[in-house]
Each structure stands twice: as C-alpha cells, then as structure tokens.
Amino acid sequence: MRKLIYQGHVLTNLDGLTDSWVLIIGEQRRTDSLFELRRQIQFFEELGVLPQSKLELNSDAQTNVTEKPRPKLPGKK
C-alpha cells in the first residue's frame, strides 16, 4: 500500500496501479489517477468547498495554544 499526502489530503493506492489512487474526503470516496485527483483537489480548493484537511486542523490547534510568558533569568539581557 502506498500513501501520498498532497496539500494535506491523503491519497492511497492499494493495488499499485497508476489509475487506482483513492481520495477520501468526508463521506466521499474517489478513485482515479493521481493526476486527476490532484486536479480535483486544486479545483475544489479554488471553489472553497473542501473541508479543512487534517494538517490544517492540526496547525490551527497548535496556534491556538497559549503559552505563558517565560520568566526572565537574572544575569541575562
């Protein structure tokens, strides 16, 4: 099984054939060539209809974490 992450979306290929890549977005499962699935991802991102990818969700969660200010140590400027 091969996996490829393209712009935060996971593409998998179980059969090893060039036209059997699978893209799962929400409830939808699309099987096509790697070129066609990449084209569809770009098209749907331009339309703004794709849900946030897992990578975007993780980066949002990390940026929302607030850090406490570190105390200044004596002798350091």
C-alpha positions in Angstrom: 0.0 0.0 0.0 1.3 3.4 -0.9 0.3 6.7 0.7 0.9 10.2 -0.6 0.0 13.4 1.2 -0.9 16.2 -1.2 -1.7 19.6 0.3 -2.9 17.9 3.5 -5.1 15.3 1.8 -4.1 11.6 2.0 -4.1 9.7 -1.3 -3.8 5.9 -1.0 -3.0 3.2 -3.6 -3.7 -0.4 -2.6 -3.3 -2.1 -6.0 -0.2 -0.4 -7.2 -1.9 0.5 -10.5 -1.5 4.1 -11.8 -5.2 4.7 -12.1 -6.3 3.2 -8.7 -5.4 6.1 -6.3 -8.1 6.7 -3.7 -9.0 10.1 -2.1 -11.5 10.1 0.8 -13.0 13.5 1.7 -15.7 13.3 4.3 -18.2 10.7 3.2 -17.0 10.7 -0.5 -14.5 8.2 -1.9 -13.0 9.0 -5.2 -10.9 6.5 -7.2 -8.9 7.8 -10.2 -5.4 8.5 -11.5 -3.1 10.5 -9.3 -3.0 13.4 -11.8 -6.8 13.6 -11.9 -7.2 13.5 -8.1 -4.6 16.3 -7.7 -6.5 18.3 -10.3 -9.8 17.8 -8.4 -8.2 18.9 -5.1 -6.9 22.1 -6.7 -10.3 22.7 -8.4 -12.3 22.2 -5.2 -9.9 24.3 -3.2 -10.3 27.2 -5.7 -14.1 26.9 -5.2 -13.6 26.8 -1.5 -15.8 23.7 -1.0 -13.2 21.4 0.6 -13.3 20.9 4.3 -10.2 21.6 6.2 -7.5 18.9 5.9 -6.1 17.1 8.9 -2.8 19.1 8.6 -4.7 22.4 8.6 -6.7 21.3 11.7 -3.5 20.3 13.5 -1.8 23.6 12.7 -4.9 25.6 13.9 -4.9 23.6 17.2 -1.2 24.3 17.7 -1.6 28.1 17.0 -4.5 28.4 19.4 -2.4 27.1 22.3 -1.4 30.0 24.5 2.0 29.9 26.2 2.7 31.5 29.5 5.4 34.1 29.3 8.8 32.8 30.4 10.3 34.4 33.5 13.5 36.4 32.8 16.5 34.8 34.4 18.9 37.1 36.4 22.1 38.0 34.6 20.5 37.5 31.1 19.6 40.5 28.9 
